[in-house]
Amino acid sequence: MSRESSDADMISDEEFTELLADAEGTTPLEIERGAAKLDIVPPERATIVDVDKAQLPDDEGRGDKIHDQ
């Protein structure tokens, strides 16, 4: 399901950073520093993985559910 948004629904990167910082109880600068540490690959370079066949760290590829630790 997709929803088209109007320009009125859009916020700037700066506004998003401020909202996220407020929600996380930190500063926009800390959010930006954390984001700079992430290695985000553009979608066109992403690796496609079949999640039904992916080997998960603690199930040896059997497809068992992973429980939060």
Order of alpha helices (4+ residues) and beta strands (2+ residues): alpha-alpha
